[in-house]
Amino acid sequence: MPVFRDPKKLQAHIKKAMDALQAETLITTQARLGSAAVSPVDTGRFRSSWFAAEGSASSDVAPEGANSPNTDATGLRVDSRKTYHLTSSLPYSQSVAVEGRVVSKPTNWFTSFRNETIPKIQAEAARQVKSEFEL
């Protein structure tokens, strides 16, 4: 474990670790939601429409014919002091994710992902960051 004699260096180290934790969680969550293993797939547009944004939800949607997961979270310069949103703004996203109107997945797929998978993503990201930053 690194030793810090200067509180400002310790503060900077912890801030970098927190930024990395938030970025890893956001990027992994977006990747999982973009996978056919998690999101219901008909044409692929739904799984391509999970957009990450800083401050407020994105209103972006994947174009017709899109069939690959969105990876815009990897391009964000994540700051742990800021708020990030991961949303799908397709007109039918609420009916698919919240109301469970799907045929290719169980109706509770999104609730299950939110309640069971995201905590696992967060725990794994914390394990990685703890190791990387020697915390």
Sequence and secondary structure as in RCSB ss.txt:
>XXXX:A:sequence
MPVFRDPKKLQAHIKKAMDALQAETLITTQARLGSAAVSPVDTGRFRSSWFAAEGSASSDVAPEGANSPNTDATG
LRVDSRKTYHLTSSLPYSQSVAVEGRVVSKPTNWFTSFRNETIPKIQAEAARQVKSEFEL
>XXXX:A:secstr
    SSHHHHHHHHHHHHHHHHHHHHHHHHHHHTSTTTS  SSSTTTT  EEEESS       TT  S   GGGG
    TTS EEEE   TTHHHHHTS   SSS TTHHHHIIIIIHHHHHHHHHHHHHHHTT 
